[in-house]
Amino acid sequence: MNASTQRHPALTTLGVVGAVGLGAAVWGIGIERYLFTVRAASAAALPPGSAPLRVLHISDAHMAPWQHRKQQWLASLAELEPDLIINTGDNLGHRDGLDGIRRAFAPLAGIPGVFVHGSNDVTAPTPRNPLKYFAGPSKKHSDKPLLDTAGLDRYLTDALGWHDLNNTAARVQVGTRTIDTFGVNDAHRNWDDLDALPDAIAGLGERDAATPLLGVTHAPYQRVLNTFSYLGADAIFGGHTHGGQVCVPFYGAVVANCDIPLKQAKGLSTWSYGDREVPLNVSAGCGHSIYAPVRFACRPEATLLTLTARD
């Protein structure tokens, strides 16, 4: 057997690997990131005797003005007729992203809602080496340009009627029922003020035993989830992880960009702390940085989570 013949298996293997990689790139960049889906789930989280509560959980739009397919899909979510909307941040992904958010969220006006910030509601994205995520949660860059956070907040509160939960609490009227909510600013940037929450919740006034308490965070760091559980949250909502964004098929996320266990970086699970077990929904989000336009084995999503009464 000559040397040329011996090289053929290696060349064949290299060609197959290259073809698989190219196919994965074409799928992730050109197809899957547009396969928007609604993930339906249910969790027994409400006080006994409560009627079901349909919660639309939206996260990580990372909106740029030209992303019309994403805007149209988000607008169509109003057809689900949720009782409550929970937005876990990172709405903006470009200095003009608010234009796209207005188009996307306009049909949701009038539906009760709450929101918290992610860092990309405050600072614009910048190019980043994706391999650095394997070294741990990403670091803060102080030279990022600022976004129109004030304009975003005015739109979400004044135009849509949603409540700002950044390091505070709010009592939300959903039809004839009352829902108590609390949340923190982005824990990934250490903007969370967990010490402010007990007084904020107490400031809501006397709480009826039949009134659920929902906790909302952008980045689901363990310190946040533990505190939320300790404070009595009946269910917790988070985003930030993108579900891993580029995942291994049949395995899942390999990075989460925070300290949550990878098996809980996407979807509905149970967070255990002390003697409490609390439903936790982490949205994989519906967007991505404009500098990393890819999704693989992790479709962009929103969640329609039906909360039901505990036995």
C-alpha positions, 0 to 999 in steps of 0.5 A, spaced: 500 500 500 503 506 497 503 513 501 497 516 497 492 510 498 494 510 506 492 518 506 485 516 503 482 514 510 484 521 513 482 525 507 475 522 507 474 523 515 477 530 514 472 531 509 466 528 513 467 532 519 468 539 515 461 537 511 458 536 518 461 542 521 458 546 515 451 543 515 451 545 522 453 552 521 448 553 515 442 550 520 444 554 526 445 560 522 440 560 517 435 556 519 434 554 527 435 561 529 428 563 525 424 557 528 421 560 533 416 556 538 412 556 544 414 551 549 407 549 553 408 547 560 404 547 567 406 547 574 403 546 581 405 553 584 399 556 586 395 556 593 390 551 594 383 552 591 386 557 586 384 558 579 389 556 573 394 562 571 396 562 564 403 566 564 407 568 558 414 568 559 418 572 554 426 573 555 432 575 551 429 578 545 436 582 544 432 586 538 435 589 532 430 594 528 431 589 522 429 583 525 422 583 522 420 575 523 422 575 530 418 582 531 412 579 527 412 572 531 412 576 538 406 580 536 403 574 534 403 571 542 398 576 544 393 570 540 395 566 546 391 570 551 395 570 557 393 572 564 400 575 565 406 577 562 413 576 565 419 579 561 426 577 564 430 582 560 435 583 555 430 586 550 435 590 546 440 588 542 442 594 538 442 602 539 435 602 535 432 596 538 427 599 541 423 601 535 423 593 534 420 592 541 415 597 540 413 593 533 413 586 537 410 588 543 404 593 541 399 587 541 400 585 548 398 592 551 393 592 556 395 585 558 398 585 565 405 584 566 412 585 569 419 586 567 426 586 570 432 588 566 438 584 563 445 588 562 443 589 554 437 593 556 442 598 559 449 597 554 449 595 547 453 588 545 460 588 543 464 582 539 466 577 544 470 570 543 465 565 544 470 560 547 471 564 553 464 562 555 467 555 557 472 559 562 466 561 566 461 567 566 462 573 562 466 579 565 463 586 565 466 591 559 466 598 562 466 601 555 460 599 552 455 604 549 449 606 553 442 604 550 435 608 551 434 604 558 429 610 560 425 610 553 424 602 554 422 603 561 417 608 559 414 604 553 413 598 558 410 602 563 406 607 560 404 604 553 404 597 555 402 598 563 407 593 566 410 593 572 418 595 573 420 589 578 428 591 578 430 590 586 422 592 588 416 588 588 409 590 585 402 588 586 398 586 580 391 586 578 389 580 573 382 580 572 379 579 579 385 576 582 391 579 585 398 577 584 404 579 588 411 579 584 418 581 586 424 581 582 431 584 581 436 587 576 441 583 573 445 579 577 450 578 572 452 585 573 451 585 580 446 590 580 441 585 584 439 588 591 437 582 595 437 586 601 432 591 599 426 585 597 424 584 604 422 591 605 419 591 598 415 585 599 412 588 606 411 594 603 405 591 598 401 591 605 397 585 608 398 579 604 392 574 603 394 567 604 390 566 597 395 571 593 401 567 590 408 571 590 412 570 584 419 572 583 423 574 577 430 575 575 434 576 569 440 572 571 438 565 575 444 565 579 444 561 585 444 566 590 438 569 587 434 563 587 436 561 594 433 568 596 427 568 592 425 561 595 427 563 602 422 569 601 417 565 599 416 565 592 411 560 589 414 560 582 421 563 580 422 566 572 429 567 569 432 568 563 439 570 561 442 563 559 439 562 552 438 555 554 446 554 552 444 557 545 449 552 541 447 545 545 449 538 544 443 534 541 440 529 546 445 532 551 443 540 552 447 546 554 454 546 555 455 553 558 450 557 562 453 564 563 452 563 570 452 558 576 446 555 575 446 547 574 447 546 566 441 541 567 436 547 569 439 552 564 433 551 560 426 549 561 421 548 567 425 544 573 424 545 581 429 549 585 430 546 592 433 550 598 432 549 605 425 545 606 422 548 600 421 546 593 419 551 588 418 551 580 423 554 576 422 556 569 428 558 565 427 561 558 432 559 553 429 566 550 428 568 543 434 572 540 441 572 540 447 577 540 447 580 533 455 578 533 453 571 535 447 570 530 446 562 531 442 557 535 443 550 534 439 544 538 436 550 542 430 553 538 428 560 540 422 560 544 417 563 549 413 559 554 406 559 556 406 556 563 400 554 566 400 555 574 395 551 577 393 550 585 398 545 589 394 539 592 
